[in-house]
Amino acid sequence: MDSEIFDKAQSVLTLRRKKAETENEERIREINEKIPQIREINDVIFNTGKELIAIITNGRGQDISEKIEQLKKYNLDAQAMSRKILTEYGYPEDYLDMHYTCPKCCDRGYIGSQFCDCFKAVCGKLAADQLNKSSQLSLSNFESFSLSYYSGENYNAMKNILEYTMQYASTFTPQSRSILMFGQTGLGKTHLSLAIANKVLEKGYGVIYDSAINILRSIEKEHFSYEHSSDMIDLVMDTDLLILDDLGTEYETPFYNATIYNIINTRLNRGKPSIISTNLDLSGISRRYDKRVMSRIVSSYSCLEFRGEDVRLQKRNMT
């Protein structure tokens, strides 16, 4: 793992932990002012904790199990009373608990000697963001997508696609369905896929977006390098959303074809969504790639057919 990304990920989790602690202190101050009984109970719980430590420290060689159990019960009863009073005043019963972003590791980034999934996710997002800086694609938005370049049945088809992609972006989760956008060049496939990427990134998810050929070249370069690295393919497989633009423009090689199937199949098996755009129609995809590629796409992707006349040519003719 890149040391710079590792350090940044640690900083992110440190900030999360400090934020949770600061917010918890603010809630405690608020409740102490509004509900004096809670402050008294918290003082009791704090003193019980000190007493428990003292018993354990000074009771070596003695049977202190009964005393410990009594104090534990007393402490639990006091906590239950505190929660009951909180709800009576209209607060959630866990209002004074520490609310970490990741309750599994308490925003430390590790559990025992193992990295927590939340730390891996932050590293993946940071690595994806770094990778996207070298992408030849630029993010777009739904507002700049105009239906005025489409007419008749094409207008209705594209209006449905626009509404579908907007809904997809607004409700995106890492378990969302994959999408195939296909149709002739200049109909808005890249525009809408990158508008989705923009919204998904705003939600805080990791997204990798680039042309299929650029991603395949990067994977190939690492695969056949002296170090035989797998960093790129690991990122592609693990990111929350993968966008492969212009599939079918890459060279036809056994390595590329095998890698495309591997990406599609592995991400589907992991329940991770991908968005693929291509100028090929379904029969063209079937002729170009292994039957398994077509089978996986047709059975598991939402297939959106873009229709109309090349928008770029229309704009050029209008000038």
C-alpha positions as CSV (number, residue, x, y, z in Angstrom):
1,M,0.0,0.0,0.0
2,D,1.2,3.5,-0.9
3,S,2.6,5.1,2.3
4,E,1.1,8.5,1.4
5,I,-2.4,6.9,1.1
6,F,-1.8,5.0,4.3
7,D,-0.9,8.2,6.2
8,K,-3.9,10.1,4.7
9,A,-6.2,7.2,5.7
10,Q,-4.9,7.3,9.3
11,S,-5.5,11.1,9.4
12,V,-9.1,10.6,8.1
13,L,-9.8,8.1,10.9
14,T,-8.1,10.3,13.5
15,L,-10.3,13.2,12.5
16,R,-13.4,10.9,12.7
17,R,-12.5,9.8,16.2
18,K,-11.8,13.3,17.4
19,K,-15.1,14.5,15.9
20,A,-17.0,11.7,17.7
21,E,-15.4,12.5,21.0
22,T,-16.0,16.3,20.7
23,E,-19.7,15.7,19.8
24,N,-20.0,13.3,22.8
25,E,-18.6,15.9,25.1
26,E,-21.0,18.5,23.8
27,R,-24.0,16.2,24.4
28,I,-22.8,15.5,27.9
29,R,-22.6,19.2,28.7
30,E,-26.0,19.8,27.2
31,I,-27.6,17.0,29.3
32,N,-25.8,18.0,32.5
33,E,-27.3,21.5,32.2
34,K,-30.8,20.4,31.3
35,I,-31.2,17.2,33.4
36,P,-29.3,17.5,36.8
37,Q,-30.3,14.0,37.8
38,I,-28.3,12.6,34.9
39,R,-25.2,14.4,36.0
40,E,-25.6,12.9,39.5
41,I,-26.0,9.4,38.0
42,N,-22.9,9.9,35.8
43,D,-20.9,11.0,38.9
44,V,-22.0,7.8,40.6
45,I,-21.0,5.7,37.6
46,F,-17.6,7.5,37.5
47,N,-17.0,6.9,41.2
48,T,-18.1,3.3,40.8
49,G,-15.5,2.8,38.1
50,K,-12.8,4.3,40.3
51,E,-13.9,2.1,43.2
52,L,-13.7,-1.0,41.0
53,I,-10.1,-0.2,39.9
54,A,-9.1,0.3,43.6
55,I,-10.6,-3.1,44.5
56,I,-8.8,-4.9,41.7
57,T,-5.5,-3.1,42.6
58,N,-5.6,-3.6,46.3
59,G,-7.3,-7.0,46.4
60,R,-4.6,-9.2,45.1
61,G,-4.6,-12.6,46.8
62,Q,-8.2,-12.0,48.0
63,D,-11.5,-13.3,46.7
64,I,-12.9,-10.0,45.3
65,S,-15.3,-11.6,42.7
66,E,-18.4,-10.9,44.8
67,K,-17.5,-7.2,45.3
68,I,-16.8,-6.8,41.6
69,E,-20.1,-8.3,40.6
70,Q,-22.0,-6.1,43.1
71,L,-20.3,-3.0,41.6
72,K,-21.0,-4.1,38.1
73,K,-24.7,-4.6,38.9
74,Y,-24.8,-1.2,40.6
75,N,-23.2,0.4,37.6
76,L,-25.5,-1.3,35.1
77,D,-28.6,-0.3,37.1
78,A,-27.3,3.3,37.2
79,Q,-26.8,3.3,33.4
80,A,-30.3,1.8,32.9
81,M,-31.8,4.6,35.1
82,S,-29.9,7.2,33.1
83,R,-31.3,5.9,29.8
84,K,-34.8,5.8,31.2
85,I,-34.6,9.4,32.3
86,L,-33.2,10.5,28.9
87,T,-36.2,8.9,27.1
88,E,-38.6,10.6,29.5
89,Y,-37.1,13.9,28.5
90,G,-37.5,13.1,24.8
91,Y,-33.9,12.0,24.0
92,P,-32.8,8.7,22.5
93,E,-31.6,6.4,25.2
94,D,-28.2,6.2,23.6
95,Y,-27.8,10.0,23.4
96,L,-24.8,10.0,25.8
97,D,-23.1,7.1,24.1
98,M,-20.0,7.6,21.9
99,H,-21.2,7.5,18.3
100,Y,-18.2,6.5,16.1
101,T,-18.4,6.3,12.3
102,C,-17.3,2.7,12.6
103,P,-18.5,1.1,15.9
104,K,-16.5,-2.1,15.1
105,C,-13.1,-0.4,15.6
106,C,-14.2,2.9,17.3
107,D,-12.6,4.7,14.4
108,R,-9.1,3.4,15.2
109,G,-8.8,1.6,11.9
110,Y,-7.8,-1.8,13.3
111,I,-9.3,-4.6,15.4
112,G,-6.6,-6.4,17.3
113,S,-3.7,-6.8,14.8
114,Q,-5.9,-6.6,11.7
115,F,-7.0,-3.5,9.7
116,C,-10.7,-2.8,10.0
117,D,-12.8,-2.8,6.8
118,C,-13.5,0.9,7.3
119,F,-9.7,1.6,7.1
120,K,-9.5,-0.5,3.9
121,A,-12.5,1.4,2.5
122,V,-10.9,4.8,3.1
123,C,-7.6,3.7,1.6
124,G,-9.5,2.4,-1.5
125,K,-11.4,5.7,-1.9
126,L,-8.2,7.8,-1.6
127,A,-6.4,5.5,-4.1
128,A,-9.3,5.8,-6.5
129,D,-9.4,9.6,-6.2
130,Q,-5.6,9.7,-6.9
131,L,-6.1,7.5,-9.9
132,N,-8.9,9.6,-11.3
133,K,-6.6,12.6,-11.4
134,S,-4.8,11.0,-14.4
135,S,-8.1,10.1,-16.2
136,Q,-8.7,11.7,-19.5
137,L,-12.4,12.1,-18.6
138,S,-13.9,15.0,-16.8
139,L,-17.0,14.8,-14.5
140,S,-20.2,16.2,-15.8
141,N,-23.7,16.8,-14.3
142,F,-27.3,16.0,-15.1
143,E,-28.3,19.7,-15.4
144,S,-26.2,20.2,-18.6
145,F,-27.7,17.2,-20.3
146,S,-30.3,18.5,-22.8
147,L,-33.1,16.5,-24.3
148,S,-33.6,19.2,-27.0
149,Y,-31.3,17.2,-29.4
150,Y,-33.7,14.3,-29.5
151,S,-37.1,14.0,-31.1
152,G,-40.1,11.6,-31.4
153,E,-39.5,8.1,-30.0
154,N,-35.9,8.9,-29.5
155,Y,-36.9,11.8,-27.2
156,N,-39.1,9.5,-25.1
157,A,-36.4,6.8,-24.9
158,M,-33.7,9.3,-23.8
159,K,-36.1,11.0,-21.3
160,N,-36.6,7.6,-19.7
161,I,-32.8,7.0,-19.6
162,L,-32.2,10.5,-18.1
163,E,-34.8,9.9,-15.4
164,Y,-33.4,6.4,-14.7
165,T,-29.8,7.5,-14.3
166,M,-30.8,10.5,-12.1
167,Q,-32.7,8.1,-9.8
168,Y,-29.8,5.6,-9.9
169,A,-27.4,8.3,-8.8
170,S,-29.7,9.7,-6.0
171,T,-30.3,6.3,-4.5
172,F,-26.9,4.7,-5.2
173,T,-25.4,2.2,-2.7
174,P,-22.5,-0.1,-3.2
175,Q,-25.0,-2.8,-3.9
176,S,-26.8,-1.0,-6.7
177,R,-27.4,-2.8,-10.1
178,S,-24.8,-2.5,-12.8
179,I,-25.6,-0.6,-16.0
180,L,-24.7,-1.1,-19.7
181,M,-25.0,2.0,-21.8
182,F,-24.9,1.2,-25.5
183,G,-25.6,3.0,-28.8
184,Q,-23.9,5.0,-31.5
185,T,-21.3,7.6,-30.7
186,G,-22.3,11.1,-29.5
187,L,-25.6,10.3,-27.8
188,G,-24.6,11.1,-24.2
189,K,-23.4,7.8,-22.7
190,T,-20.2,9.3,-21.3
191,H,-22.0,12.4,-20.1
192,L,-24.6,10.5,-18.1
193,S,-22.2,7.9,-16.7
194,L,-19.9,10.7,-15.5
195,A,-22.9,12.6,-14.1
196,I,-23.6,9.5,-12.0
197,A,-20.0,9.4,-10.9
198,N,-20.2,13.0,-9.8
199,K,-23.2,12.4,-7.6
200,V,-21.8,9.2,-6.2
201,L,-18.5,10.9,-5.3
202,E,-20.5,13.6,-3.5
203,K,-22.0,10.9,-1.4
204,G,-18.5,9.9,-0.2
205,Y,-18.2,6.6,-2.1
206,G,-15.2,5.5,-4.1
207,V,-15.5,5.7,-7.9
208,I,-13.0,4.9,-10.6
209,Y,-13.8,6.3,-14.0
210,D,-11.7,6.2,-17.2
211,S,-11.8,4.7,-20.7
212,A,-11.6,1.0,-20.9
213,I,-8.3,1.2,-22.8
214,N,-6.6,3.3,-20.2
215,I,-7.7,1.0,-17.4
216,L,-6.7,-2.1,-19.3
217,R,-3.3,-0.6,-20.2
218,S,-2.6,0.2,-16.6
219,I,-3.5,-3.3,-15.5
220,E,-1.4,-4.8,-18.3
221,K,1.6,-2.7,-17.4
222,E,1.5,-3.7,-13.7
223,H,0.8,-7.4,-14.6
224,F,3.9,-7.7,-16.9
225,S,6.2,-5.5,-14.8
226,Y,9.2,-6.8,-13.0
227,E,7.4,-6.5,-9.6
228,H,4.2,-8.1,-11.1
229,S,2.1,-5.7,-9.0
230,S,-1.7,-6.1,-8.6
231,D,-2.4,-2.7,-7.2
232,M,-4.4,-1.5,-10.2
233,I,-6.6,-4.6,-10.6
234,D,-7.2,-4.7,-6.9
235,L,-8.5,-1.1,-7.0
236,V,-10.7,-1.9,-10.0
237,M,-12.2,-4.9,-8.3
238,D,-12.8,-3.2,-4.9
239,T,-14.0,0.3,-5.7
240,D,-17.6,1.1,-4.8
241,L,-18.4,2.0,-8.4
242,L,-16.4,1.3,-11.6
243,I,-17.0,3.2,-14.8
244,L,-15.5,1.7,-18.0
245,D,-16.0,4.1,-20.9
246,D,-15.8,3.2,-24.5
247,L,-15.6,-0.5,-24.2
248,G,-14.7,-2.0,-27.6
249,T,-12.1,0.6,-28.6
250,E,-9.3,-1.4,-27.0
251,Y,-7.1,-3.8,-29.0
252,E,-8.3,-7.3,-29.2
253,T,-5.8,-9.4,-27.3
254,P,-6.2,-12.5,-25.2
255,F,-5.0,-10.6,-22.1
256,Y,-7.5,-7.7,-22.6
257,N,-10.4,-10.1,-23.3
258,A,-9.7,-12.2,-20.3
259,T,-9.2,-9.1,-18.1
260,I,-12.6,-7.7,-19.2
261,Y,-14.4,-10.9,-18.3
262,N,-12.5,-11.1,-15.0
263,I,-13.5,-7.6,-14.1
264,I,-17.2,-8.0,-15.0
265,N,-17.5,-11.5,-13.4
266,T,-15.6,-10.7,-10.2
267,R,-17.4,-7.4,-9.5
268,L,-20.8,-9.1,-10.0
269,N,-19.8,-12.0,-7.7
270,R,-18.8,-9.4,-5.1
271,G,-22.1,-7.5,-5.5
272,K,-20.3,-4.4,-6.7
273,P,-21.8,-2.2,-9.5
274,S,-20.2,-1.2,-12.7
275,I,-21.2,1.1,-15.5
276,I,-20.0,0.2,-19.0
277,S,-20.5,2.4,-22.0
278,T,-19.9,1.2,-25.6
279,N,-20.6,2.1,-29.2
280,L,-21.2,-1.6,-29.9
281,D,-24.8,-2.9,-30.0
282,L,-25.6,-6.2,-28.2
283,S,-24.9,-8.3,-31.2
284,G,-21.6,-6.5,-31.6
285,I,-20.6,-7.2,-28.0
286,S,-21.6,-10.8,-28.6
287,R,-19.3,-11.1,-31.6
288,R,-16.4,-9.2,-30.0
289,Y,-16.2,-10.9,-26.7
290,D,-16.4,-14.3,-25.0
291,K,-19.9,-15.7,-24.7
292,R,-19.6,-15.5,-20.9
293,V,-19.2,-11.7,-21.1
294,M,-22.5,-11.3,-23.0
295,S,-24.2,-13.8,-20.7
296,R,-23.1,-12.0,-17.5
297,I,-24.1,-8.5,-18.9
298,V,-27.5,-9.5,-20.2
299,S,-28.4,-11.5,-17.1
300,S,-27.2,-9.0,-14.5
301,Y,-27.0,-5.5,-16.0
302,S,-29.6,-2.9,-16.7
303,C,-29.2,-2.4,-20.5
304,L,-29.9,1.1,-21.7
305,E,-30.0,1.7,-25.4
306,F,-29.2,5.3,-26.4
307,R,-30.9,6.5,-29.5
308,G,-30.9,9.6,-31.7
309,E,-28.5,11.5,-33.9
310,D,-24.9,12.4,-32.9
311,V,-25.3,15.4,-30.5
312,R,-21.8,16.6,-31.2
313,L,-22.5,16.8,-35.0
314,Q,-25.7,18.6,-34.3
315,K,-23.9,21.2,-32.2
316,R,-21.2,21.6,-34.8
317,N,-23.9,22.2,-37.5
318,M,-25.6,24.8,-35.4
319,T,-22.4,27.0,-35.2
